[in-house]
């Protein structure tokens, strides 16, 4: 009587898990992108609100119904903060590849 033997199982391929430091940096970058989006939305929202109780007096009349209010330049603060968040996130995501040598890939 012949015994049935199982063929050997193939070895499980080794998976190179990303380093914890790199994963943390990418998560931080994702959070910075989200914060940047919130800042841009806040800047746009302030300008799109139009005349409201906190807008202050009109400093520059652009037309009969539109103008630049005293506090409109404050929208530049979240706009610049959003740009800085995106810039920092981009440096983290893309910046790690600049040190690679083209020939060796290291």
KOLLUM-523423 format. One line per field, with one value per atom (N, C-alpha, C, CB): residue number from 1; residue in three letters; atom name; z, x, y. Coordinates in pm, 1 decimal, padded with zeros to 6 digits, m for minus. Glycine has a CB too. Example, Ala and Ser with C-alpha at 12.3 -4.5 7.8 and 13.67 -1.06 7.14 Angstrom:
BEGIN
pos <- c(1  1  1  1  2  2  2  2);
code <- c(ALA  ALA  ALA  ALA  SER  SER  SER  SER);
site <- c(N  CA  C  CB  N  CA  C  CB);
up <- c(00780.0  00780.0  00780.0  00904.6  00708.0  00714.0  00787.0  00572.5);
east <- c(01319.0  01230.0  01320.0  01130.8  01285.0  01367.0  01290.0  01408.4);
north <- c(m00569.0  m00450.0  m00330.0  m00447.3  m00225.0  m00106.0  00003.0  m00059.8);
//
This chain:
BEGIN
pos <- c(1  1  1  1  2  2  2  2  3  3  3  3  4  4  4  4  5  5  5  5  6  6  6  6  7  7  7  7  8  8  8  8  9  9  9  9  10  10  10  10  11  11  11  11  12  12  12  12  13  13  13  13  14  14  14  14  15  15  15  15  16  16  16  16  17  17  17  17  18  18  18  18  19  19  19  19  20  20  20  20  21  21  21  21  22  22  22  22  23  23  23  23  24  24  24  24  25  25  25  25  26  26  26  26  27  27  27  27  28  28  28  28  29  29  29  29  30  30  30  30  31  31  31  31  32  32  32  32  33  33  33  33  34  34  34  34  35  35  35  35  36  36  36  36  37  37  37  37  38  38  38  38  39  39  39  39  40  40  40  40  41  41  41  41  42  42  42  42  43  43  43  43  44  44  44  44  45  45  45  45  46  46  46  46  47  47  47  47  48  48  48  48  49  49  49  49  50  50  50  50  51  51  51  51  52  52  52  52  53  53  53  53  54  54  54  54  55  55  55  55  56  56  56  56  57  57  57  57  58  58  58  58  59  59  59  59  60  60  60  60  61  61  61  61  62  62  62  62  63  63  63  63  64  64  64  64  65  65  65  65  66  66  66  66  67  67  67  67  68  68  68  68  69  69  69  69  70  70  70  70  71  71  71  71  72  72  72  72  73  73  73  73  74  74  74  74  75  75  75  75  76  76  76  76  77  77  77  77  78  78  78  78  79  79  79  79  80  80  80  80  81  81  81  81  82  82  82  82  83  83  83  83  84  84  84  84  85  85  85  85  86  86  86  86  87  87  87  87  88  88  88  88  89  89  89  89  90  90  90  90  91  91  91  91  92  92  92  92  93  93  93  93  94  94  94  94  95  95  95  95  96  96  96  96  97  97  97  97  98  98  98  98  99  99  99  99  100  100  100  100  101  101  101  101  102  102  102  102  103  103  103  103  104  104  104  104  105  105  105  105  106  106  106  106);
code <- c(UNK  UNK  UNK  UNK  UNK  UNK  UNK  UNK  UNK  UNK  UNK  UNK  UNK  UNK  UNK  UNK  UNK  UNK  UNK  UNK  UNK  UNK  UNK  UNK  UNK  UNK  UNK  UNK  UNK  UNK  UNK  UNK  UNK  UNK  UNK  UNK  UNK  UNK  UNK  UNK  UNK  UNK  UNK  UNK  UNK  UNK  UNK  UNK  UNK  UNK  UNK  UNK  UNK  UNK  UNK  UNK  UNK  UNK  UNK  UNK  UNK  UNK  UNK  UNK  UNK  UNK  UNK  UNK  UNK  UNK  UNK  UNK  UNK  UNK  UNK  UNK  UNK  UNK  UNK  UNK  UNK  UNK  UNK  UNK  UNK  UNK  UNK  UNK  UNK  UNK  UNK  UNK  UNK  UNK  UNK  UNK  UNK  UNK  UNK  UNK  UNK  UNK  UNK  UNK  UNK  UNK  UNK  UNK  UNK  UNK  UNK  UNK  UNK  UNK  UNK  UNK  UNK  UNK  UNK  UNK  UNK  UNK  UNK  UNK  UNK  UNK  UNK  UNK  UNK  UNK  UNK  UNK  UNK  UNK  UNK  UNK  UNK  UNK  UNK  UNK  UNK  UNK  UNK  UNK  UNK  UNK  UNK  UNK  UNK  UNK  UNK  UNK  UNK  UNK  UNK  UNK  UNK  UNK  UNK  UNK  UNK  UNK  UNK  UNK  UNK  UNK  UNK  UNK  UNK  UNK  UNK  UNK  UNK  UNK  UNK  UNK  UNK  UNK  UNK  UNK  UNK  UNK  UNK  UNK  UNK  UNK  UNK  UNK  UNK  UNK  UNK  UNK  UNK  UNK  UNK  UNK  UNK  UNK  UNK  UNK  UNK  UNK  UNK  UNK  UNK  UNK  UNK  UNK  UNK  UNK  UNK  UNK  UNK  UNK  UNK  UNK  UNK  UNK  UNK  UNK  UNK  UNK  UNK  UNK  UNK  UNK  UNK  UNK  UNK  UNK  UNK  UNK  UNK  UNK  UNK  UNK  UNK  UNK  UNK  UNK  UNK  UNK  UNK  UNK  UNK  UNK  UNK  UNK  UNK  UNK  UNK  UNK  UNK  UNK  UNK  UNK  UNK  UNK  UNK  UNK  UNK  UNK  UNK  UNK  UNK  UNK  UNK  UNK  UNK  UNK  UNK  UNK  UNK  UNK  UNK  UNK  UNK  UNK  UNK  UNK  UNK  UNK  UNK  UNK  UNK  UNK  UNK  UNK  UNK  UNK  UNK  UNK  UNK  UNK  UNK  UNK  UNK  UNK  UNK  UNK  UNK  UNK  UNK  UNK  UNK  UNK  UNK  UNK  UNK  UNK  UNK  UNK  UNK  UNK  UNK  UNK  UNK  UNK  UNK  UNK  UNK  UNK  UNK  UNK  UNK  UNK  UNK  UNK  UNK  UNK  UNK  UNK  UNK  UNK  UNK  UNK  UNK  UNK  UNK  UNK  UNK  UNK  UNK  UNK  UNK  UNK  UNK  UNK  UNK  UNK  UNK  UNK  UNK  UNK  UNK  UNK  UNK  UNK  UNK  UNK  UNK  UNK  UNK  UNK  UNK  UNK  UNK  UNK  UNK  UNK  UNK  UNK  UNK  UNK  UNK  UNK  UNK  UNK  UNK  UNK  UNK  UNK  UNK  UNK  UNK  UNK  UNK  UNK  UNK  UNK  UNK  UNK  UNK  UNK  UNK  UNK  UNK  UNK  UNK  UNK  UNK  UNK  UNK  UNK  UNK  UNK  UNK  UNK  UNK  UNK  UNK  UNK  UNK  UNK  UNK  UNK  UNK  UNK  UNK  UNK  UNK  UNK  UNK  UNK);
site <- c(N  CA  C  CB  N  CA  C  CB  N  CA  C  CB  N  CA  C  CB  N  CA  C  CB  N  CA  C  CB  N  CA  C  CB  N  CA  C  CB  N  CA  C  CB  N  CA  C  CB  N  CA  C  CB  N  CA  C  CB  N  CA  C  CB  N  CA  C  CB  N  CA  C  CB  N  CA  C  CB  N  CA  C  CB  N  CA  C  CB  N  CA  C  CB  N  CA  C  CB  N  CA  C  CB  N  CA  C  CB  N  CA  C  CB  N  CA  C  CB  N  CA  C  CB  N  CA  C  CB  N  CA  C  CB  N  CA  C  CB  N  CA  C  CB  N  CA  C  CB  N  CA  C  CB  N  CA  C  CB  N  CA  C  CB  N  CA  C  CB  N  CA  C  CB  N  CA  C  CB  N  CA  C  CB  N  CA  C  CB  N  CA  C  CB  N  CA  C  CB  N  CA  C  CB  N  CA  C  CB  N  CA  C  CB  N  CA  C  CB  N  CA  C  CB  N  CA  C  CB  N  CA  C  CB  N  CA  C  CB  N  CA  C  CB  N  CA  C  CB  N  CA  C  CB  N  CA  C  CB  N  CA  C  CB  N  CA  C  CB  N  CA  C  CB  N  CA  C  CB  N  CA  C  CB  N  CA  C  CB  N  CA  C  CB  N  CA  C  CB  N  CA  C  CB  N  CA  C  CB  N  CA  C  CB  N  CA  C  CB  N  CA  C  CB  N  CA  C  CB  N  CA  C  CB  N  CA  C  CB  N  CA  C  CB  N  CA  C  CB  N  CA  C  CB  N  CA  C  CB  N  CA  C  CB  N  CA  C  CB  N  CA  C  CB  N  CA  C  CB  N  CA  C  CB  N  CA  C  CB  N  CA  C  CB  N  CA  C  CB  N  CA  C  CB  N  CA  C  CB  N  CA  C  CB  N  CA  C  CB  N  CA  C  CB  N  CA  C  CB  N  CA  C  CB  N  CA  C  CB  N  CA  C  CB  N  CA  C  CB  N  CA  C  CB  N  CA  C  CB  N  CA  C  CB  N  CA  C  CB  N  CA  C  CB  N  CA  C  CB  N  CA  C  CB  N  CA  C  CB  N  CA  C  CB  N  CA  C  CB  N  CA  C  CB  N  CA  C  CB  N  CA  C  CB  N  CA  C  CB  N  CA  C  CB  N  CA  C  CB);
up <- c(00000.0  00000.0  00000.0  00120.5  m00078.2  m00095.5  m00004.1  m00244.8  00065.1  00152.6  00073.9  00278.8  00105.0  00038.8  00126.3  00013.2  00071.9  00145.8  00088.1  00140.7  00177.2  00132.5  00076.5  00248.8  m00027.4  m00074.7  00027.2  m00215.4  00033.5  00131.4  00102.5  00130.0  00207.9  00193.6  00145.4  00327.8  00060.2  00018.0  00135.4  m00105.2  00140.4  00251.2  00231.9  00260.6  00341.8  00339.0  00301.0  00477.9  00200.6  00162.6  00275.3  00032.7  00294.8  00400.7  00353.1  00440.5  00439.8  00409.4  00480.6  00451.5  00404.9  00464.9  00512.3  00364.4  00639.5  00695.4  00695.9  00837.9  00671.3  00674.1  00815.4  00622.7  00821.4  00953.4  01027.8  00942.5  01157.3  01240.3  01228.6  01385.7  01213.1  01201.9  01074.5  01204.1  00963.9  00836.2  00840.7  00721.3  00900.8  00911.5  00995.0  00972.5  01102.9  01188.3  01112.0  01315.1  01035.1  00956.2  00852.2  00887.2  00788.3  00688.3  00751.5  00610.5  00869.1  00939.4  00980.2  01063.6  01025.7  01062.2  00938.1  01126.9  00823.9  00700.2  00657.6  00588.7  00672.5  00639.6  00728.3  00654.1  00855.7  00947.0  00905.8  01092.6  00862.5  00818.3  00692.4  00792.5  00603.0  00483.2  00523.5  00385.7  00618.5  00665.5  00733.0  00763.4  00815.0  00881.0  00776.0  00983.0  00673.6  00565.8  00493.7  00466.7  00471.0  00407.6  00494.5  00378.0  00623.9  00715.9  00715.3  00859.6  00714.6  00711.8  00583.7  00725.6  00471.0  00343.6  00341.6  00225.4  00396.8  00403.3  00493.4  00453.8  00602.9  00692.8  00623.3  00820.8  00548.2  00477.0  00370.6  00412.0  00295.0  00191.4  00253.1  00102.7  00362.2  00428.8  00480.0  00542.6  00533.0  00585.0  00472.3  00652.8  00357.9  00245.9  00180.3  00142.4  00178.0  00113.0  00198.4  00076.9  00327.6  00413.6  00373.0  00558.1  00318.7  00279.7  00401.8  00205.8  00399.0  00509.7  00625.9  00464.9  00738.0  00859.6  00976.3  00880.5  01095.5  01210.2  01245.1  01330.7  01210.7  01243.7  01128.4  01287.7  01016.6  00899.4  00907.8  00777.0  00989.7  01002.7  00889.1  01007.2  00891.6  00786.8  00652.4  00828.0  00544.9  00411.2  00395.1  00299.7  00360.0  00341.8  00195.2  00391.4  00105.3  m00038.1  m00108.5  m00095.0  m00171.2  m00246.2  m00382.5  m00260.5  m00414.3  m00544.9  m00638.3  m00531.2  m00584.2  m00661.4  m00563.5  m00741.3  m00612.9  m00527.4  m00411.8  m00609.5  m00436.6  m00334.9  m00278.0  m00392.3  m00331.7  m00290.5  m00251.1  m00402.8  m00158.8  m00116.5  m00026.9  m00044.6  00002.8  00092.4  00231.9  00045.8  00325.2  00462.3  00540.9  00530.8  00655.2  00738.1  00779.8  00861.4  00807.7  00856.6  00747.2  00959.6  00620.6  00512.4  00502.5  00380.6  00524.7  00520.0  00625.7  00537.7  00728.0  00827.9  00767.0  00944.0  00653.1  00585.5  00536.0  00468.2  00526.5  00483.7  00589.0  00455.0  00715.4  00821.5  00807.4  00959.0  00798.9  00778.7  00641.5  00796.8  00541.7  00409.6  00415.4  00308.6  00478.1  00491.5  00579.8  00550.9  00685.6  00771.9  00693.4  00894.0  00607.9  00524.5  00426.7  00448.1  00365.2  00274.2  00346.6  00207.5  00467.2  00544.8  00583.2  00671.6  00618.4  00650.8  00529.7  00700.3  00413.2  00292.3  00252.8  00178.0  00270.3  00237.3  00325.9  00253.2  00454.3  00547.0  00518.1  00692.2  00488.6  00456.2  00327.4  00442.2  00230.4  00105.4  00123.8  00005.7  00210.5  00238.4  00302.7  00328.9  00388.7  00454.9  00357.6  00572.8  00274.0  00182.7  00070.0  00125.1  00004.2  m00112.5  m00075.2  m00210.4  00031.0  00066.0  00096.9  00180.7  00138.6  00174.1  00052.5  00251.0  m00065.8  m00185.3  m00251.0  m00283.8  m00203.8  m00265.2  m00239.1  m00215.0  m00129.5  m00095.0  m00165.7  00053.5  m00240.7  m00308.2  m00420.0  m00362.7  m00429.2  m00536.6  m00658.0  m00494.5  m00775.2  m00895.2  m00936.1  m01010.8  m00914.5  m00958.3  m00862.7  m00973.3  m00734.8  m00640.0  m00580.8  m00529.7  m00587.2  m00529.3  m00378.3  m00568.6  m00322.4  m00175.6  m00137.5  m00120.9);
east <- c(00083.2  00000.0  00089.5  m00095.6  00047.2  00127.4  00072.0  00127.7  00161.4  00115.7  00114.3  00206.9  00014.5  00004.7  00074.9  m00145.3  00175.0  00246.6  00210.9  00400.0  00198.5  00170.2  00297.8  00113.6  00282.6  00400.8  00438.0  00375.8  00561.6  00600.9  00530.1  00754.4  00493.4  00427.1  00527.8  00362.8  00482.3  00574.2  00597.9  00517.5  00715.9  00747.3  00672.0  00901.0  00634.6  00563.0  00663.4  00494.3  00629.8  00725.0  00739.3  00680.5  00860.3  00882.7  00833.0  01033.2  00765.7  00709.8  00794.3  00559.8  00839.3  00914.9  00817.2  01017.5  00792.6  00702.7  00772.0  00657.9  00697.6  00760.6  00806.6  00663.8  00909.5  00960.3  00856.8  01094.0  00858.0  00763.0  00784.2  00774.9  00908.6  00938.3  00877.4  01090.7  00894.2  00839.7  00687.3  00886.9  00626.1  00480.9  00431.9  00433.5  00499.5  00461.9  00474.8  00548.8  00581.6  00599.6  00489.0  00736.5  00451.0  00344.4  00209.6  00335.6  00183.7  00058.9  00056.5  00041.5  00170.2  00179.5  00157.0  00317.6  00211.7  00192.1  00045.8  00279.1  m00019.8  m00162.3  m00243.6  m00213.4  m00207.3  m00275.8  m00250.4  m00229.5  m00128.2  m00097.4  m00175.8  00052.8  m00193.2  m00273.6  m00417.8  m00268.9  m00471.5  m00608.7  m00621.0  m00651.8  m00523.0  m00524.4  m00515.4  m00407.0  m00433.5  m00422.9  m00555.2  m00316.9  m00628.0  m00759.3  m00856.8  m00816.3  m00853.2  m00941.4  m00906.3  m00930.7  m00777.6  m00735.2  m00780.4  m00582.9  m00765.4  m00808.8  m00960.2  m00765.5  m01032.9  m01178.6  m01218.1  m01242.8  m01144.4  m01173.1  m01146.7  m01088.5  m01037.6  m01005.3  m01111.1  m00864.9  m01148.3  m01249.2  m01385.4  m01259.6  m01417.4  m01545.0  m01557.3  m01563.6  m01447.0  m01449.0  m01478.7  m01314.0  m01415.4  m01435.8  m01571.8  m01326.4  m01621.9  m01750.1  m01869.8  m01760.1  m01848.6  m01959.5  m02015.6  m01914.5  m01931.4  m01976.0  m01987.9  m02110.2  m02083.6  m02103.1  m02170.3  m02187.6  m02105.4  m02161.6  m02120.2  m02113.8  m02161.1  m02140.3  m01993.1  m02213.1  m01906.6  m01764.9  m01680.9  m01709.9  m01741.9  m01664.4  m01608.7  m01749.0  m01664.7  m01614.7  m01663.3  m01463.0  m01620.1  m01665.2  m01597.8  m01636.9  m01659.7  m01603.4  m01490.0  m01712.1  m01373.5  m01255.9  m01240.8  m01129.3  m01275.4  m01260.7  m01387.1  m01135.0  m01457.7  m01577.7  m01537.8  m01673.1  m01583.0  m01555.5  m01673.7  m01522.1  m01791.6  m01913.2  m02019.7  m01960.0  m02140.3  m02249.4  m02276.5  m02375.6  m02262.1  m02294.0  m02171.9  m02387.4  m02055.7  m01936.6  m01825.3  m01889.3  m01743.1  m01629.5  m01538.1  m01676.1  m01423.5  m01327.6  m01352.2  m01179.1  m01380.9  m01406.2  m01275.6  m01503.3  m01283.6  m01165.5  m01099.8  m01202.7  m01178.0  m01122.2  m01098.3  m01213.6  m01123.0  m01099.5  m00953.5  m01142.3  m00856.3  m00716.4  m00684.0  m00622.0  m00768.1  m00745.5  m00758.6  m00843.9  m00824.0  m00835.8  m00699.7  m00934.6  m00603.3  m00468.8  m00400.8  m00382.8  m00436.3  m00371.3  m00398.9  m00419.0  m00525.4  m00545.4  m00498.8  m00691.7  m00500.6  m00451.3  m00302.0  m00478.2  m00224.8  m00080.0  m00053.2  m00010.6  m00130.6  m00113.6  m00139.7  m00208.1  m00241.0  m00270.3  m00157.4  m00400.1  m00102.7  00010.7  00132.1  00047.7  00158.0  00271.8  00251.8  00292.0  00130.2  00102.0  00126.0  m00043.1  00078.0  00096.9  00243.7  00015.1  00316.3  00458.4  00534.9  00515.3  00505.8  00574.4  00539.0  00538.4  00413.4  00372.8  00440.9  00219.1  00450.1  00516.5  00664.2  00498.4  00729.0  00871.1  00891.0  00928.3  00799.9  00812.5  00787.0  00716.0  00684.8  00649.2  00750.5  00510.6  00785.1  00871.8  01018.3  00831.5  01044.9  01181.5  01272.2  01179.9  01218.0  01302.7  01365.3  01223.0  01316.3  01368.1  01480.0  01256.7  01509.0  01612.3  01751.6  01602.0  01770.8  01904.4  01941.9  01914.9  01850.1  01878.4  01979.7  01751.0  02074.7  02171.4  02108.8  02304.5  02121.1  02055.3  02112.2  02069.3  02240.1  02301.9  02274.8  02450.6  02295.6  02281.2  02140.8  02380.4  02061.9  01928.8  01930.0  01858.7  02043.9  02055.3  02072.7  02172.2);
north <- c(m00115.6  00000.0  00124.4  m00001.6  00217.2  00337.5  00447.2  00383.6  00517.1  00625.8  00756.3  00638.6  00833.3  00963.9  01067.1  01004.3  01124.7  01228.5  01364.6  01205.1  01455.6  01591.8  01653.0  01678.6  01731.9  01803.3  01910.9  01866.3  01947.1  02049.4  02182.1  02069.5  02249.0  02379.0  02482.6  02423.8  02568.9  02675.3  02769.6  02753.5  02822.6  02913.5  03044.9  02939.3  03102.0  03229.2  03338.1  03260.0  03416.9  03521.2  03622.4  03591.4  03665.4  03763.5  03899.2  03770.4  03966.1  04096.5  04199.9  04106.5  04295.6  04404.8  04511.0  04464.3  04512.5  04612.5  04747.2  04573.6  04853.5  04984.9  05017.2  05093.2  05095.9  05130.7  05213.7  05207.3  05202.5  05275.5  05425.1  05232.2  05465.6  05608.6  05663.8  05634.0  05594.5  05641.0  05644.9  05550.5  05544.2  05541.6  05659.0  05409.0  05688.1  05800.7  05931.8  05804.2  05945.3  06067.5  06083.0  06066.8  05973.4  05981.5  06012.8  05851.4  05958.6  05991.3  06138.1  05901.7  06188.1  06329.5  06416.1  06361.1  06373.7  06448.8  06448.0  06391.3  06334.6  06327.1  06420.6  06182.9  06428.1  06519.6  06664.4  06496.2  06694.7  06830.8  06867.5  06845.5  06772.9  06799.0  06829.6  06677.8  06753.9  06777.4  06914.2  06666.1  06949.8  07081.5  07192.1  07094.0  07169.3  07267.4  07287.5  07224.7  07178.1  07190.1  07268.6  07051.9  07244.0  07316.9  07465.2  07259.5  07497.2  07637.8  07706.6  07648.2  07638.3  07697.2  07716.9  07608.2  07622.2  07636.0  07752.1  07505.9  07771.6  07883.6  08016.8  07873.0  08024.7  08148.9  08178.2  08139.7  08076.5  08096.2  08128.6  07971.2  08060.6  08086.4  08228.2  07991.1  08281.1  08418.5  08517.1  08453.5  08494.3  08586.6  08568.0  08568.2  08444.0  08418.2  08457.2  08273.3  08478.8  08520.4  08655.5  08525.3  08739.2  08872.6  08962.4  08865.3  09049.9  09143.7  09072.0  09265.9  09073.6  09015.6  09104.1  08867.1  09068.3  09157.6  09177.3  09103.5  09084.0  09098.6  09152.1  08966.7  09181.3  09220.1  09361.4  09207.6  09445.1  09581.6  09670.0  09581.8  09795.1  09886.7  09856.2  10031.9  09903.7  09886.1  09985.7  09905.4  09934.9  10019.4  10058.5  09947.3  09966.9  09990.7  09943.7  09918.0  10037.3  10001.1  09948.3  10121.8  09826.6  09768.1  09786.8  09619.7  09786.3  09811.8  09858.0  09684.0  09866.4  09912.7  09817.1  09930.6  09686.1  09586.1  09514.7  09484.9  09539.0  09465.4  09561.3  09372.4  09513.8  09593.7  09512.8  09719.6  09571.8  09508.3  09564.0  09532.9  09473.6  09515.5  09524.1  09418.8  09585.1  09606.2  09474.7  09686.2  09372.1  09245.5  09141.7  09187.4  09175.4  09079.2  09034.5  09139.4  09121.1  09073.2  08967.0  09190.4  08952.9  08848.0  08708.6  08863.4  08697.6  08568.4  08520.7  08577.9  08609.9  08569.7  08482.5  08693.5  08498.1  08419.2  08269.0  08467.4  08224.6  08080.6  08034.0  08045.5  08123.0  08086.3  08054.5  08199.3  08141.4  08119.4  07997.4  08245.2  07980.0  07862.5  07734.1  07870.5  07734.5  07617.8  07588.5  07639.0  07693.7  07674.7  07617.9  07807.0  07667.2  07616.3  07469.0  07701.5  07432.0  07291.4  07202.1  07275.2  07245.7  07166.4  07159.3  07224.3  07268.9  07271.4  07173.0  07414.1  07174.7  07084.5  06938.4  07119.8  06911.6  06774.9  06728.5  06765.6  06815.3  06780.8  06752.6  06891.1  06828.9  06804.3  06668.7  06913.6  06629.8  06500.3  06386.4  06491.0  06400.1  06292.0  06278.3  06315.4  06387.7  06383.8  06400.2  06491.1  06470.6  06506.2  06389.7  06595.5  06275.6  06162.1  06096.3  06060.1  06125.0  06060.4  06140.0  06038.7  06257.8  06340.8  06287.9  06482.0  06218.6  06172.4  06042.8  06153.7  05983.6  05859.2  05878.6  05799.4  05787.8  05790.2  05721.9  05721.0  05784.1  05731.3  05595.7  05830.2  05573.8  05449.2  05333.1  05468.8  05357.2  05248.0  05236.6  05264.7  05345.2  05342.9  05355.0  05217.5  05393.7  05408.3  05552.1  05326.6);
//
